[in-house]
């Protein structure tokens, strides 16, 4: 399984009650099983928030975006805000298939 941590634990400023965001690349059957087991809404188990993607392209976009935000945090010395992260990751996930997301 391919997985990595994103969100405040990767590039933000997690608080003691922050959830852990884990992006996982899974097949469609596994995604359905996880969704069924966690109930309606986001796939959550306690404070673990699973971002289950079935597309290698979306997984790569999440990974690239997370790496870029980690680098930005390192360069600025400041944690990345949730708003900045959502904007950046949404832009990368919207890149059409067959094209490469830019490196900022």
C-alpha positions in Angstrom: 0.0 0.0 0.0 1.2 3.5 -0.8 0.5 6.1 1.9 1.8 9.3 3.4 0.9 11.9 6.0 -0.4 15.3 4.8 -2.1 18.2 6.6 -1.0 19.9 9.8 1.2 17.0 10.9 3.2 17.3 7.7 3.4 21.1 7.0 1.2 23.0 9.5 1.0 23.5 13.2 -0.8 20.5 14.7 -2.6 21.0 18.0 -3.0 18.3 20.6 -6.5 17.5 19.3 -5.5 17.7 15.5 -6.5 14.8 13.4 -3.9 12.9 11.3 -4.5 13.1 7.6 -3.3 10.0 5.8 -3.5 9.7 2.0 -3.7 6.1 0.8 -3.8 4.7 -2.7 -6.3 1.9 -2.7 -8.5 0.0 -5.2 -12.2 0.8 -5.6 -13.3 -2.2 -3.5 -11.1 -1.2 -0.6 -12.3 2.4 -0.8 -15.9 1.2 -0.7 -15.1 -1.1 2.3 -13.4 1.8 4.2 -16.3 4.1 3.5 -18.8 1.5 4.6 -16.9 0.8 7.8 -16.5 4.5 8.7 -20.1 5.6 8.0 -21.4 8.6 6.2 -19.1 11.5 5.3 -15.3 11.5 5.4 -13.5 8.2 6.1 -12.5 8.6 9.7 -11.5 6.3 12.5 -11.1 8.2 15.7 -8.6 11.0 14.9 -7.4 9.3 11.8 -8.7 10.9 8.6 -8.1 8.6 5.6 -8.0 10.3 2.2 -8.5 7.2 0.1 -7.8 7.7 -3.6 -8.1 5.1 -6.4 -6.2 7.1 -9.0 -2.4 7.1 -9.3 -2.7 10.6 -10.8 -4.6 11.9 -7.8 -2.3 10.2 -5.4 0.7 11.8 -7.2 -1.0 15.2 -7.1 -1.6 14.9 -3.3 2.0 13.7 -2.8 3.5 16.5 -4.9 1.4 19.1 -3.2 2.3 17.9 0.2 6.0 17.9 -0.7 5.7 21.4 -2.0 4.0 22.7 1.1 6.6 21.0 3.3 9.3 22.8 1.3 7.4 26.1 1.6 7.2 25.7 5.3 10.9 24.9 5.5 11.8 28.0 3.3 9.6 30.4 5.2 10.0 29.0 8.7 6.2 29.4 9.1 3.5 26.7 9.3 1.2 26.5 6.3 -2.3 27.6 7.0 -5.2 25.3 6.2 -6.6 27.8 3.7 -3.2 27.9 1.8 -3.0 24.1 1.8 -6.6 23.7 0.5 -6.0 26.2 -2.3 -2.7 24.6 -3.4 -3.9 21.0 -3.2 -7.2 21.8 -5.0 -5.3 23.4 -7.8 -3.0 20.4 -8.2 -5.8 17.9 -8.1 -7.6 19.8 -10.9 -4.7 19.3 -13.4 -6.1 17.3 -16.3 -4.9 13.7 -16.8 -2.0 13.4 -19.2 -0.4 16.7 -18.1 2.2 17.3 -15.4 1.5 19.6 -12.5 4.0 22.5 -12.4 6.7 22.7 -9.7 5.5 26.1 -8.4 
